[in-house]
């Protein structure tokens, strides 16, 4: 990972910027349509449901957002990983590993045992990292709302931290 990338917790205003970052990332890489942005915007409010049990981290390079990940509390000992993304030009350089490690360390400190996340079968680099960190696919269903030109599947992956 580049040494000049910093990872920090979010501040007011950052969730809106992350929605834009994520939308532009997936538009560039996969040509997702505006319905992806809609899902980002509607889901981002979950971050505020439990301020003591949820957190978001933002990776920056020269003041520009280049990555992010969040943990949203879902129960006493469970949470969901959300909004994981790394700038296309930095993928494969270790930033995704660092963001996932940061999120999982937070989950352990909070006592979360069961983690889940949603992804798509076409997101191969992310799926590789999830498996590397102990997640496994538990559900798959056809989904093409974000790109009607291709067949893709929405997946649920789960992990236990105990």
Buried (B, 14 or more C-beta within 10 A) or exposed (E): BEEEBEBEEBEEEBBEBBBEBBBBBBBEBBEBBEEBBBBBBEBBEBBEEEEEBBBBBBBBBEEEBBBBBBBBBBEEBBBBBBBBBBBEEBBEBEBBBBBBEBBBEBBEEBEBBBBBBBBBBBBEEBBEBBEEBEBEBEEEEEBEEBBEEEEBBBBBBBBEBE
